């Protein structure tokens, strides 16, 4: 309601009055709307402008276009969204593209498309008009479709007298699709199919046309094929890229440094498909001389070639239990760019001198020709070291240097999370033979430390040369996440230093404090969630987790495009050849960083989805079995539990818990019963009965045995939990480890 007009000019509204007015407005507001509401005169416009600037500077309102404002966190009236799922009514659900704020992006419920237009499908991007509908959700109406190709639906074909239906393979898709008679394209029951939406008649299940049959449900390759298609990962190389790879040949010595007399060795997992890094160490008067040699991919993949364009598009290789979707064709990834033993290979190398305390004294980059002296596995190296076996290879010096580098790492104070990884082993029939934690040997850590040091040298060298660098950056936790973490740790009488200038060693000290306590898994999990996600950027902000001021990926150009860009920048800066970084590439660094960060996260999700489906298939014949488990997630709608034996995770719906009024406390990550005072908390040991298993979606449903927690209080002797503010923990980080034969791709 407007204020009543009077002869005297009204007072300027208070900050709180303006903030509340903007918060209650359905859309964007500016000075005009505020002036009309508060009946302000022209003379007060200048003061109002200053007030709005102050509110925006302090984050109490958010700028939303030219001289317009919204409440902080509210989405604009129109923006680009991407369809991520389908609700039970068959309508699309979407998320904002490029979400940067803490916490999960808000959900957009898309209104039905006009009759006669194909329904929206997962993966499509649209410019949508948004309207807040409460609960942090928005209604969206399509203004313009932005995706060139029509949306694709992935699922299992089920026959029907009037055509068929497609059962979705994505847990976010809640409704089936209808295949009209004549649109089956030869699909048979149980086929994994791709389909395109057809013009819709309105509400209800949406019609689609089958466009491709990928395989049969139950086939050995079915899981990976489903995941690859679901995440739209390019699988086939274009003919021109394959032709370029086939024309590749060996690298001559020429002006390269001859490293062939040096017994460089590769150390990888037993199941490694490619070998792109080799290491060497020997004693030196100053401590140790180390060499890390990396396959010279830049020699074969020239800027703007067909190989280069396709490598940029893929961004990285993707690894699944039964296959690799490589960034480069096999002629390179498993051929000329793989450092096979006793074969000459071109390389880019860095020679590093470190003292006995593991501190780097100096380094030197070069381009060389090498010959690997041996292809070793982690287990072989560890066995030889532990047994003290004599060898002509430089293993003793490698371990001596590793211990020095490890001491420097400890002194530096890095974040060392203890999060177990699962290894899925498939039998010859393509089915899961076993699932076990991945071993964590000193030989794994040895290679990690050598690679980290080489990556640091690459970033330092490019800064010295004043050349563009594709940094690997990891921001410190936000103030909000630190406050949430402090609140969580308080129940265990653990504190962090005050302020927002936290150091990784402060958090690592927390992990070491609880290492032998029952709550260790819970604390590690919550610390993991409190971290930001690592990403690629031409702007350096350092790497918080590794406690490094500068860091750039240099060691895996076979499977990471970022490393290839770093190689080219070094070649150009050191004048090591004509195939260095071009000015055009450097100008696109910001776009490339955003793109390869997105492809890396796509690969991470795809690899996780594949493992989840293999685990669900492994568990499918175990319905009704009771497993020792641990609570791995607490939400408003239930609990997530992880089977201790094999790492399979699933949902315990809140409806399956004892009849009570369950209160969710996000600060302490607990569900507590108002009447019973039972408390479920992260990392709590429970007994869980498997109720449902869906290999198609990878979903598992559990019920807790007896329906009651094993303990009614959180560990650490805390008192009954009080309701606190609800902090939000976003999923984060990369874990600095190597997955079998896969290098630490996300460090």
C-alpha positions, 0 to 999 in steps of 0.5 A: 500500500502506498503512503498517503500523500501530504504537503511535507516530503516523507522521510526516506524509508529505512534500510530494513523497509527497503530491503523488505519491500524488495524481498516481497516484490514478485520480480525486479524492482528499481528506484521507480517502484520504490519511489512510488511505493514510499511516495518519494519525491524527485529530490530524494532520488539521489539519497535513495540511489546511495541507499540502494548502492549501500545495500548492494555492497553489503549483500542485502540486495542483489543487482539484477540488470540495469539499476534493478534489484532482487533479494540476494540469492533470487534468480533473475526473471529470465535466464538459461536453464538446463533440463536435468530430469522429468517429474512424475507428471512427465514434465521437465525439471531444470537447474540454472546454468552456471550456478556459482553460489554455495549449496545446490542450485534451485529447482525450476519446474518447467511448465508444459510445452505448447501443444504440437511441440516436442517435450523438453528432454534431459540435456536441453538448454532453454531461455526460460522466464522464471517465477518464484513459487516458494520453497526455493523453487521456481516455475519456468516457461520456455522463451527460446530453445537454445540446444541445436539438436533435439533432446535425447531420452535414454532408457529400456524399451518395453513392448506394448500392444500399441507400440511400447514404453521407455523405462528411464535409466536416470534416477532423476527421470520419474516418468516413462515415455510412450513409443507410438505404434510405428516409432519403435525403429525395430526395438525389441523388449529389453533393448537399451535405446535412445529416443527423440521427443515427438510433438506432444498433445499436452499433459500426461506421458510424452511420445517419443521416437526410437532413433538408436539401439545401443545394446541389450540389458544384461550384456557385459557392455550395457552399463558403460554404454548407458552411462556414456549415452546418459552423460553425452560423452563423445565416443567415436572419433571423426575420420579426419582425427583418426587419419591424423593419428594413423599418420603418426610416427616415431620422434627423431633425436634431432635437437632433443636431449638424449635421455635413453641412457637414463633408466627411467621407469613407469609405475602404474596400476596392473590394469593401466591402459597407457603410460604417460609418465616416467620417473628417475632418481639418484643421489646428488651432492645437494640431496637428490636429482629427480627426473619426471619425463612426460609423453610429448603429446604436443608433437603429435596433436598440433593446435587447431588440427582435427585431433586437437579440436576433438581432444578439446571437445572431450576435455579428458579421458573417462575411465570405467570398470570395463573400458576407457573412453580416451581423449586421443585415438588409440594409435596415440594414447596406446601407441606413440604417446605411451612410454612403453619399455624398450621403445624410443619415445619423445618426451617433455621432461623436468629435472629437479634438484631437491635437498634432503629435507625435500625442498626444491633447489632448482629445476630445468625443463627440456625436450628429449628422447627417452626409452623406458627401462621397465613397466612396473606396477605399484604392487611390484615396486612395493614388494621389491622395496619391502623385501629389500631386493637388489635391483638395477633399477633406481628404486632405492633412490626413488624411495629415498627421494620420496621420503624427503618429499613426504617430509616437505609435504608434512612440513607444508601442512596439506589436507590428507583426507581418509576417504576409502575408494572402491575398486570394481573387478569384472569377470570375463562375463562382464559381471561384477566378480568382486568389490574391494577398497583400493589399496593405498601403498607407499608406491602410490604416494611416491608417484603422487609426490613426484608428479606434484613437484613436477606440476609446481615446477611447470607453474613456476616456469611459466610465471618466470617466462611470463607465459599464459598458464592453465592453473589447477586451482582450489579455493579455500572453504567459504566463510559460510562453510567454515562456520558450518564446519565449526558448528559441526565440530563443536559437538566433539569439543574440537575447534578451528582457529578463529577467522577466515584465514584458515590453513590446510594444516589446521583442518588436517590437525582435526583429521589427525585428532579423530583418526583413532576415534569412532567418529573419524569417518564422519568427520572426514566426510563432513570436512570433504563436503566443506571443501570447494571444488578444484577447477582450471583457471588462467588466473592463479588463486593457489591450491588450498588442499595441497597448500601450494601457491602455484600449481598446474597440471603437466603430467598427463597430456594423454588424458587431460587437455589442460596438460597439453595446453601447459606443454604448449606454453612451455614449448613456446616460452622455452623455444623448444619447437614450432608446436608451442602455444599460439596467441589465439589459444592463449586468448581462449584460455578463460573459455577453455578453462571453463569447458575442461572443468565442465568435462572433468566434472562430467567424467567424474559423475559418469564414472560414479554412475557406472560404479553405482550401477555395477554395485546395484547389479551385484546387489540385485540378488541379495534383496532381503539380506541384512548388511552391517552399514554406516550412515553416509548422509542425512537429509530431510527425506531420509538417510543414506547408508553405505554397506561396509563390506563393499561400499554400496550406497542407498536410501533409507526413506524417512517413511520407513523409520519408526513412527515419530516426528523426525527433525532434521538438523543440518548443522549437526547432520542428524535426524532426531525423533521428537517423541522417542529422542532417538538420533541418527547421525553421520557415520553411525553404525547400523544394520540395514536390510536391502529392500530394492535394487535397480541395476537400471538406475543404480538405485538401492533402497534399504530399511534399518533393522528394527527401525531404531538407531543403535545409539541414541546419542551422537559420538563424543559425549555430546548432549541432546541436540538442539535445533540450530541454523541449518548449514549447507555442505556442498559436494566437493573435491577431488581426492588426490589419489590414483585409481588403479592404472589411472593417474591422479587426474583430479588433484 
